[in-house]
Amino acid sequence: MIFMATKIPKTTPLPGRTDGGDAVVLERQTLRTRPPQMHQVVLLNDDFTPMEFVVLVLQEFFNKDREAATQIMLKIHLEGKGVCGVFPRDIAATKVDQVLDASRHAGHPLQCIHEPIE
């Protein structure tokens, strides 16, 4: 026995469509990625690390010239802390590790942290 359709099957219209057609229209949504959150690397003041060593660290690890490094060092000395640079989180963490390793190797208790910028 062979069954044949005598009628065209009825399609159910999609919600929101008034034409009753079979086509589906999708809207393109653009994906927007956010830039990475930036972190600032901060040197903290102590009473034991020589000022010249702080200037050397700023020149070596943060590519500051002597004048800028001296200004940052004085800010650290007078205010208790100073921002050395602003980087993505991973680079900031690497800079902190480099500074801490160099200060331990030189025998100084210099402290360096990184914190997110809001």
MIDOSE-1310 file (N, C-alpha, C; in nm, 2 decimals, decimal comma, always signed):
residues 118
mifm	+0,08/-0,11/+0,00/+0,00/+0,00/+0,00/+0,09/+0,12/+0,00; +0,06/+0,22/-0,08/+0,14/+0,34/-0,09/+0,05/+0,46/-0,05; +0,10/+0,53/+0,04/+0,03/+0,65/+0,09/+0,09/+0,77/+0,03; +0,01/+0,86/-0,02/+0,05/+0,98/-0,08/-0,02/+1,10/-0,01
atki	+0,06/+1,20/+0,00/+0,00/+1,32/+0,06/-0,09/+1,39/-0,04; -0,20/+1,42/+0,00/-0,29/+1,49/-0,09/-0,29/+1,64/-0,06; -0,25/+1,68/+0,05/-0,24/+1,82/+0,09/-0,10/+1,86/+0,12; -0,07/+1,99/+0,10/+0,06/+2,04/+0,14/+0,06/+2,06/+0,29
pktt	+0,16/+2,01/+0,37/+0,15/+2,02/+0,51/+0,15/+2,17/+0,55; +0,07/+2,20/+0,66/+0,06/+2,33/+0,71/+0,18/+2,36/+0,80; +0,24/+2,48/+0,77/+0,35/+2,52/+0,86/+0,30/+2,62/+0,96; +0,36/+2,61/+1,08/+0,33/+2,70/+1,18/+0,41/+2,82/+1,17
plpg	+0,35/+2,94/+1,17/+0,43/+3,06/+1,16/+0,51/+3,08/+1,29; +0,63/+3,14/+1,27/+0,71/+3,17/+1,39/+0,66/+3,29/+1,46; +0,68/+3,30/+1,59/+0,63/+3,41/+1,67/+0,70/+3,54/+1,62; +0,62/+3,64/+1,60/+0,67/+3,77/+1,55/+0,67/+3,78/+1,40
rtdg	+0,64/+3,68/+1,33/+0,64/+3,68/+1,18/+0,50/+3,69/+1,14; +0,48/+3,78/+1,04/+0,34/+3,80/+0,99/+0,32/+3,75/+0,85; +0,44/+3,72/+0,79/+0,43/+3,67/+0,65/+0,40/+3,52/+0,63; +0,42/+3,45/+0,74/+0,39/+3,30/+0,74/+0,48/+3,22/+0,66
gdav	+0,60/+3,28/+0,62/+0,70/+3,21/+0,54/+0,78/+3,12/+0,62; +0,86/+3,05/+0,55/+0,95/+2,95/+0,61/+1,09/+3,01/+0,65; +1,12/+3,13/+0,60/+1,25/+3,18/+0,62/+1,27/+3,23/+0,76; +1,39/+3,21/+0,81/+1,42/+3,26/+0,95/+1,53/+3,37/+0,93
vler	+1,51/+3,48/+0,99/+1,60/+3,59/+0,98/+1,67/+3,61/+1,12; +1,80/+3,60/+1,12/+1,88/+3,62/+1,24/+1,95/+3,76/+1,23; +1,94/+3,82/+1,35/+2,01/+3,95/+1,36/+2,16/+3,93/+1,39; +2,25/+4,00/+1,33/+2,39/+3,99/+1,36/+2,42/+4,08/+1,48
qtlr	+2,48/+4,02/+1,58/+2,52/+4,09/+1,70/+2,67/+4,09/+1,70; +2,73/+4,21/+1,71/+2,87/+4,23/+1,71/+2,92/+4,20/+1,85; +3,03/+4,12/+1,86/+3,09/+4,09/+1,99/+3,19/+4,20/+2,02; +3,18/+4,25/+2,14/+3,28/+4,35/+2,18/+3,36/+4,30/+2,29
trpp	+3,49/+4,30/+2,27/+3,57/+4,25/+2,38/+3,62/+4,37/+2,46; +3,63/+4,36/+2,59/+3,68/+4,47/+2,67/+3,83/+4,46/+2,67; +3,89/+4,58/+2,68/+4,04/+4,58/+2,70/+4,08/+4,52/+2,84; +4,20/+4,46/+2,85/+4,23/+4,41/+2,98/+4,24/+4,51/+3,09
qmhq	+4,21/+4,47/+3,21/+4,21/+4,56/+3,32/+4,36/+4,60/+3,35; +4,38/+4,72/+3,37/+4,52/+4,77/+3,39/+4,55/+4,77/+3,54; +4,68/+4,74/+3,57/+4,73/+4,74/+3,71/+4,84/+4,84/+3,72; +4,85/+4,91/+3,83/+4,96/+5,00/+3,85/+5,06/+4,93/+3,94
vvll	+5,19/+4,95/+3,91/+5,30/+4,89/+3,99/+5,34/+5,00/+4,09; +5,35/+4,97/+4,22/+5,37/+5,07/+4,32/+5,49/+5,02/+4,40; +5,59/+5,12/+4,42/+5,70/+5,09/+4,51/+5,67/+5,16/+4,65; +5,70/+5,08/+4,76/+5,67/+5,13/+4,89/+5,80/+5,18/+4,96
nddf	+5,78/+5,28/+5,04/+5,90/+5,34/+5,11/+5,94/+5,25/+5,23; +6,07/+5,25/+5,25/+6,12/+5,19/+5,37/+6,24/+5,27/+5,42; +6,29/+5,25/+5,54/+6,40/+5,33/+5,59/+6,53/+5,27/+5,56; +6,54/+5,16/+5,49/+6,67/+5,09/+5,48/+6,72/+5,09/+5,33
tpme	+6,64/+5,09/+5,23/+6,68/+5,08/+5,09/+6,74/+5,22/+5,05; +6,86/+5,22/+5,00/+6,92/+5,34/+4,95/+6,84/+5,41/+4,83; +6,84/+5,54/+4,83/+6,76/+5,61/+4,73/+6,82/+5,58/+4,59; +6,95/+5,57/+4,59/+7,02/+5,54/+4,46/+6,98/+5,40/+4,40
fvvl	+6,96/+5,30/+4,49/+6,91/+5,17/+4,44/+6,77/+5,19/+4,38; +6,68/+5,26/+4,45/+6,55/+5,28/+4,40/+6,55/+5,35/+4,26; +6,64/+5,45/+4,24/+6,65/+5,51/+4,11/+6,70/+5,41/+4,01; +6,80/+5,33/+4,05/+6,85/+5,22/+3,96/+6,74/+5,13/+3,91
vlqe	+6,66/+5,08/+4,01/+6,54/+4,99/+3,98/+6,45/+5,06/+3,88; +6,42/+5,18/+3,90/+6,32/+5,25/+3,81/+6,38/+5,27/+3,67; +6,51/+5,29/+3,66/+6,57/+5,30/+3,53/+6,58/+5,17/+3,46; +6,61/+5,06/+3,54/+6,63/+4,93/+3,47/+6,50/+4,86/+3,44
ffnk	+6,41/+4,86/+3,53/+6,29/+4,78/+3,51/+6,17/+4,85/+3,45; +6,17/+4,99/+3,46/+6,06/+5,07/+3,41/+6,10/+5,17/+3,31; +6,22/+5,16/+3,26/+6,27/+5,24/+3,15/+6,25/+5,39/+3,17; +6,28/+5,43/+3,29/+6,27/+5,58/+3,32/+6,41/+5,64/+3,30
drea	+6,41/+5,76/+3,26/+6,54/+5,83/+3,25/+6,57/+5,88/+3,39; +6,69/+5,93/+3,41/+6,74/+5,96/+3,55/+6,65/+6,06/+3,61; +6,61/+6,16/+3,54/+6,53/+6,27/+3,60/+6,39/+6,22/+3,64; +6,33/+6,14/+3,56/+6,19/+6,09/+3,60/+6,21/+5,99/+3,71
atqi	+6,31/+5,91/+3,71/+6,34/+5,81/+3,82/+6,36/+5,88/+3,95; +6,43/+5,99/+3,95/+6,46/+6,07/+4,07/+6,33/+6,13/+4,12; +6,25/+6,18/+4,03/+6,12/+6,24/+4,08/+6,03/+6,13/+4,14; +6,02/+6,02/+4,08/+5,94/+5,91/+4,14/+6,00/+5,86/+4,28
mlki	+6,13/+5,85/+4,28/+6,20/+5,81/+4,41/+6,17/+5,91/+4,52; +6,17/+6,04/+4,49/+6,14/+6,15/+4,59/+5,99/+6,14/+4,63; +5,91/+6,11/+4,54/+5,77/+6,09/+4,58/+5,75/+5,97/+4,67; +5,82/+5,86/+4,64/+5,81/+5,75/+4,72/+5,86/+5,78/+4,86
hleg	+5,97/+5,85/+4,87/+6,04/+5,89/+5,00/+5,95/+5,98/+5,08; +5,88/+6,08/+5,01/+5,80/+6,18/+5,09/+5,66/+6,13/+5,12; +5,60/+6,06/+5,03/+5,46/+6,02/+5,04/+5,44/+5,88/+5,09; +5,54/+5,80/+5,09/+5,53/+5,66/+5,13/+5,51/+5,56/+5,02
kgvc	+5,47/+5,60/+4,90/+5,46/+5,51/+4,79/+5,46/+5,59/+4,66; +5,49/+5,53/+4,55/+5,49/+5,60/+4,42/+5,46/+5,50/+4,31; +5,39/+5,54/+4,21/+5,35/+5,46/+4,10/+5,47/+5,46/+4,00; +5,51/+5,34/+3,96/+5,62/+5,33/+3,86/+5,57/+5,31/+3,72
gvfp	+5,46/+5,26/+3,70/+5,40/+5,23/+3,57/+5,27/+5,17/+3,57; +5,20/+5,17/+3,46/+5,07/+5,10/+3,45/+5,08/+5,00/+3,33; +5,04/+4,88/+3,37/+5,05/+4,76/+3,27/+4,93/+4,67/+3,29; +4,91/+4,58/+3,19/+4,82/+4,47/+3,21/+4,86/+4,38/+3,33
rdia	+4,77/+4,31/+3,38/+4,80/+4,24/+3,51/+4,92/+4,15/+3,50; +4,93/+4,07/+3,39/+5,04/+3,97/+3,39/+5,18/+4,05/+3,38; +5,18/+4,15/+3,30/+5,31/+4,23/+3,29/+5,34/+4,30/+3,43; +5,24/+4,35/+3,49/+5,26/+4,41/+3,62/+5,31/+4,31/+3,72
atkv	+5,26/+4,19/+3,72/+5,30/+4,09/+3,82/+5,45/+4,05/+3,79; +5,49/+4,04/+3,66/+5,62/+4,01/+3,62/+5,72/+4,13/+3,67; +5,68/+4,25/+3,65/+5,76/+4,36/+3,70/+5,78/+4,36/+3,85; +5,67/+4,33/+3,92/+5,69/+4,32/+4,07/+5,79/+4,21/+4,10
dqvl	+5,78/+4,09/+4,04/+5,87/+3,98/+4,07/+6,01/+4,02/+4,04; +6,03/+4,09/+3,92/+6,17/+4,13/+3,89/+6,23/+4,23/+3,99; +6,15/+4,32/+4,04/+6,19/+4,42/+4,14/+6,22/+4,35/+4,27; +6,13/+4,26/+4,31/+6,16/+4,19/+4,44/+6,28/+4,10/+4,43
dasr	+6,30/+4,03/+4,32/+6,42/+3,95/+4,30/+6,55/+4,04/+4,31; +6,55/+4,15/+4,24/+6,66/+4,24/+4,23/+6,69/+4,29/+4,37; +6,59/+4,33/+4,45/+6,61/+4,39/+4,58/+6,66/+4,28/+4,68; +6,61/+4,16/+4,67/+6,66/+4,05/+4,76/+6,80/+4,02/+4,72
hagh	+6,83/+4,02/+4,59/+6,97/+3,98/+4,55/+7,07/+4,09/+4,60; +7,02/+4,22/+4,61/+7,11/+4,32/+4,65/+7,11/+4,34/+4,80; +7,02/+4,26/+4,87/+7,01/+4,27/+5,02/+6,93/+4,38/+5,07; +6,84/+4,43/+4,99/+6,75/+4,54/+5,04/+6,61/+4,50/+5,06
plqc	+6,54/+4,56/+5,16/+6,40/+4,51/+5,19/+6,29/+4,59/+5,11; +6,33/+4,64/+4,99/+6,23/+4,72/+4,90/+6,11/+4,63/+4,87; +5,99/+4,70/+4,89/+5,87/+4,63/+4,87/+5,80/+4,69/+4,74; +5,74/+4,60/+4,66/+5,68/+4,64/+4,54/+5,55/+4,56/+4,53
ihep	+5,44/+4,63/+4,49/+5,31/+4,56/+4,47/+5,25/+4,61/+4,34; +5,14/+4,54/+4,30/+5,06/+4,59/+4,19/+4,91/+4,59/+4,23; +4,84/+4,69/+4,19/+4,70/+4,70/+4,23/+4,62/+4,74/+4,11; +4,49/+4,69/+4,09/+4,41/+4,73/+3,98/+4,37/+4,88/+3,98
ie	+4,36/+4,93/+3,86/+4,31/+5,07/+3,85/+4,16/+5,06/+3,83; +4,09/+5,14/+3,90/+3,94/+5,14/+3,89/+3,89/+5,23/+3,78
